[in-house]
């Protein structure tokens, strides 16, 4: 599942991190290799590390049972982790660039469009997400339902990710306040 959902999810995370510091970005023109982009990369790296167990012990689930996973698990996992970092970096960078230029509508688009892709992916793959097993077990209808209540899974995933993003936003805002006091 993460192969299909985590890329737009991490793009949204990067964009949300930049949005959390919108006021600072718009007033100071903060851009590029700033703490917002680095924060997005940290979130992506931590998230990538959290998927290690599933990548090696539940490969079929990681591919949403849509195809058999590749044999070289470590190679595809490293590519997957790099793509997640790239998505978070790009989300933060593009949003930050749009905010710096005063293009708020575009900045909100960078947040909303990938979010809608993420929601669409969740809805399309809810059955795959709530069953764990092998490719053959899933297609034979024998994969175990590890959490039969799809909406509970969605809520838990959103809550965990939102908590991390809120924590990063709070840290960045405090750093922004500290920096602003130092500049005056």
PyMOL commands that set and color helices and strands:
alter all, ss='L'
color gray80, all
select helices_A, chain A and resi 2-20+22-28+35-50+52-57+59-62+73-100+104-124+126-129+135-139+150-183
alter helices_A, ss='H'
color red, helices_A
select strands_A, chain A and resi 131-132+144-145
alter strands_A, ss='S'
color yellow, strands_A
deselect
rebuild
show_as cartoon
